[in-house]
């Protein structure tokens, strides 16, 4: 299992990658974002171009360089909302044309209509369109803010020294007798205790006996009877 320091080093090395350098490689890499995040088949409508979406996705991924799934999701969210904003600009242009024609149909006596006439013909549609535009812009700003915070936290984690990991019991070397590296070797020399020295004898406890001392006679019971 990789350690925390190894994972941090791997992420740091990944940031050093410059991607493809040849023109052909760059052309192929434009669609990498479409494979992993934004899917062209679900995003392309009417006159829209898959190449334009690929160029937009490549520009965002090159600019922000997402390093993990969370950052890639935020980058894809920004791409998706900008793509929708581009589409909504086209919707707005078509809406102006549609309301212009609607006004002329309702007012046959008028030969020409202006923007004000077109807006009054379907003002609710423009209000609804503006709410969608506001929502896309809000989601875009939130995604960019979250992405900046995530990348700042990742940068701090890479520059902050990691604490030393505590070794588990299995990581410590085995005893000398069970270690295969020490098989057949002499056991380590054990420290020797200092030699034992008996304490000096107490002179007062072993005084010499006077052999010339006269023994004191002990009277017996017969002597007491005679007296």
C-alpha positions as CSV (number, residue, x, y, z in Angstrom):
1,X,0.0,0.0,0.0
2,X,1.3,3.4,-0.9
3,X,2.1,5.9,1.9
4,X,0.8,9.4,2.2
5,X,4.1,10.8,1.1
6,X,4.2,8.6,-2.0
7,X,0.7,9.7,-3.0
8,X,1.7,13.3,-2.6
9,X,4.8,12.8,-4.8
10,X,2.7,11.1,-7.4
11,X,0.3,14.0,-7.6
12,X,3.2,16.5,-7.8
13,X,4.7,14.5,-10.7
14,X,1.4,14.5,-12.5
15,X,1.3,18.3,-12.4
16,X,4.6,18.4,-14.4
17,X,3.0,16.7,-17.4
18,X,2.8,19.1,-20.4
19,X,0.5,16.9,-22.5
20,X,1.0,16.4,-26.2
21,X,3.5,18.6,-28.0
22,X,3.0,17.8,-31.6
23,X,0.2,19.3,-33.8
24,X,-1.3,15.9,-34.4
25,X,-1.2,15.0,-30.8
26,X,-2.9,18.2,-29.8
27,X,-5.6,17.7,-32.4
28,X,-6.4,14.3,-31.0
29,X,-6.3,15.4,-27.4
30,X,-9.0,17.9,-28.0
31,X,-11.6,15.2,-27.7
32,X,-10.3,13.7,-24.4
33,X,-12.5,15.9,-22.4
34,X,-15.5,14.7,-24.4
35,X,-14.6,11.1,-23.6
36,X,-14.3,11.6,-19.8
37,X,-16.8,14.4,-19.1
38,X,-18.8,16.4,-21.6
39,X,-20.3,14.0,-24.2
40,X,-20.7,15.5,-27.7
41,X,-23.7,13.3,-28.8
42,X,-25.9,14.6,-25.9
43,X,-24.7,18.2,-26.2
44,X,-24.9,19.0,-29.9
45,X,-28.2,20.3,-31.3
46,X,-29.3,21.8,-34.5
47,X,-26.5,23.9,-36.1
48,X,-24.1,23.3,-33.2
49,X,-20.7,21.7,-33.9
50,X,-19.0,18.9,-32.0
51,X,-15.6,20.4,-33.0
52,X,-16.6,23.7,-31.3
53,X,-17.5,21.9,-28.1
54,X,-14.3,20.0,-28.2
55,X,-12.3,23.2,-28.6
56,X,-14.1,24.8,-25.7
57,X,-13.5,21.7,-23.5
58,X,-9.9,21.5,-24.4
59,X,-9.4,25.2,-23.6
60,X,-10.9,24.8,-20.2
61,X,-9.0,21.7,-19.3
62,X,-5.7,23.2,-20.5
63,X,-6.4,26.4,-18.5
64,X,-7.5,24.7,-15.2
65,X,-5.6,21.3,-15.4
66,X,-8.0,19.3,-13.2
67,X,-6.0,16.8,-11.2
68,X,-8.8,14.5,-9.9
69,X,-12.4,13.5,-10.5
70,X,-13.8,16.3,-8.3
71,X,-11.9,19.0,-10.1
72,X,-12.8,17.5,-13.5
73,X,-16.5,17.6,-12.5
74,X,-16.2,21.3,-11.7
75,X,-14.4,22.1,-14.9
76,X,-17.1,20.1,-16.9
77,X,-19.8,22.1,-15.1
78,X,-18.2,25.3,-16.2
79,X,-17.9,24.0,-19.8
80,X,-21.6,22.8,-19.8
81,X,-22.9,26.2,-18.5
82,X,-20.9,28.2,-21.0
83,X,-22.1,25.9,-23.8
84,X,-25.6,26.5,-22.7
85,X,-25.1,30.2,-22.5
86,X,-23.9,30.2,-26.1
87,X,-27.0,28.2,-27.1
88,X,-29.3,30.6,-25.2
89,X,-27.8,33.5,-27.1
90,X,-29.0,31.8,-30.3
91,X,-32.4,31.1,-28.6
92,X,-32.7,34.8,-27.9
93,X,-32.0,35.7,-31.5
94,X,-34.6,33.2,-32.7
95,X,-37.1,34.4,-30.1
96,X,-36.8,37.9,-31.4
97,X,-37.5,36.8,-34.9
98,X,-40.4,34.6,-33.8
99,X,-42.1,37.3,-31.7
100,X,-41.6,39.8,-34.5
101,X,-43.5,37.5,-36.9
102,X,-46.1,36.8,-34.3
103,X,-46.8,40.5,-33.8
104,X,-47.2,41.0,-37.6
105,X,-49.6,38.1,-37.7
106,X,-51.7,39.5,-34.9
107,X,-51.6,43.0,-36.5
108,X,-52.1,42.5,-40.2
109,X,-52.7,46.2,-40.7
110,X,-49.1,47.0,-39.7
111,X,-46.5,46.4,-42.3
112,X,-43.4,46.7,-40.2
113,X,-42.6,46.0,-36.5
114,X,-39.7,47.0,-34.3
115,X,-38.1,45.4,-31.2
116,X,-40.6,46.9,-28.8
117,X,-43.5,45.4,-30.8
118,X,-41.8,42.0,-30.8
119,X,-41.1,42.1,-27.1
120,X,-44.7,43.0,-26.2
121,X,-45.9,40.1,-28.4
122,X,-44.3,37.6,-26.0
123,X,-42.7,39.3,-23.0
124,X,-43.2,36.2,-20.8
125,X,-40.9,34.1,-23.1
126,X,-38.1,36.7,-22.7
127,X,-38.5,36.7,-18.9
128,X,-38.3,32.9,-18.8
129,X,-35.2,32.9,-21.0
130,X,-33.5,35.5,-18.7
131,X,-34.2,33.3,-15.7
132,X,-32.4,30.4,-17.4
133,X,-29.5,32.6,-18.4
134,X,-29.2,33.8,-14.8
135,X,-29.2,30.2,-13.5
136,X,-26.4,29.2,-15.9
137,X,-24.3,32.1,-14.9
138,X,-24.8,31.4,-11.2
139,X,-23.9,27.7,-11.6
140,X,-20.8,28.7,-13.6
141,X,-19.6,31.2,-10.9
142,X,-20.2,28.6,-8.1
143,X,-18.3,25.9,-10.0
144,X,-15.4,28.3,-10.6
145,X,-15.3,29.3,-7.0
146,X,-15.4,25.7,-5.8
147,X,-12.7,24.8,-8.3
148,X,-10.4,27.6,-7.1
149,X,-10.8,26.6,-3.5
150,X,-10.2,22.9,-4.3
151,X,-7.0,23.6,-6.2
152,X,-5.7,26.0,-3.5
153,X,-6.3,23.3,-0.9
154,X,-4.4,20.8,-3.1
155,X,-1.5,23.2,-3.6
156,X,-1.3,23.7,0.2
157,X,-1.3,20.0,0.8
158,X,1.6,19.5,-1.6
159,X,3.7,22.2,0.0
160,X,3.0,21.4,3.6
161,X,5.5,18.8,5.0
162,X,3.8,15.6,5.8
163,X,4.2,14.1,9.3
164,X,6.2,10.9,9.7
165,X,4.0,7.9,9.7
166,X,4.1,5.7,12.8
167,X,5.4,2.2,12.1
168,X,3.2,-0.7,12.9
169,X,4.4,-3.7,14.8
170,X,4.8,-5.7,11.6
171,X,7.2,-3.1,10.2
172,X,9.7,-3.4,13.0
173,X,12.5,-5.9,12.5
174,X,12.0,-9.3,14.0
175,X,14.1,-10.7,16.9
176,X,17.6,-11.9,16.2
177,X,16.7,-15.6,16.5
178,X,13.7,-15.4,14.1
179,X,15.3,-13.1,11.5
180,X,16.3,-15.0,8.3
181,X,19.1,-12.5,7.7
182,X,20.7,-13.5,11.0
183,X,20.3,-17.2,10.6
184,X,23.5,-19.1,11.4
185,X,25.2,-16.1,13.0
186,X,26.5,-16.0,16.5
187,X,24.1,-14.5,19.1
188,X,24.8,-11.0,20.2
189,X,27.1,-10.7,23.2
190,X,25.1,-10.1,26.4
191,X,26.4,-7.5,28.9
192,X,28.3,-9.1,31.8
193,X,27.4,-8.4,35.4
194,X,30.3,-7.4,37.7
195,X,31.8,-10.2,39.8
196,X,30.2,-10.8,43.2
197,X,32.3,-9.8,46.2
198,X,31.5,-11.2,49.6
199,X,31.3,-8.6,52.4
200,X,34.1,-8.6,55.0
201,X,33.4,-10.6,58.2
202,X,32.4,-8.7,61.3
203,X,35.4,-8.9,63.8
204,X,33.2,-8.5,66.9
205,X,31.1,-11.5,66.0
206,X,34.1,-13.9,65.9
207,X,36.3,-12.9,69.0
208,X,38.9,-15.6,70.0
209,X,38.0,-17.8,72.9
210,X,40.3,-17.8,76.0
211,X,41.2,-21.4,76.6
212,X,42.8,-20.6,80.0
213,X,39.6,-19.3,81.4
214,X,38.6,-21.4,84.6
215,X,35.3,-23.1,84.4
216,X,32.9,-22.2,87.1
217,X,31.6,-25.3,89.1
218,X,27.9,-25.7,89.1
219,X,26.6,-27.1,92.4
220,X,24.4,-30.1,92.2
221,X,21.4,-31.1,94.3
222,X,23.5,-33.3,96.6
223,X,25.6,-30.4,97.7
224,X,22.5,-28.5,98.6
225,X,21.2,-31.4,100.7
226,X,24.4,-31.6,102.8
227,X,24.2,-28.0,103.6
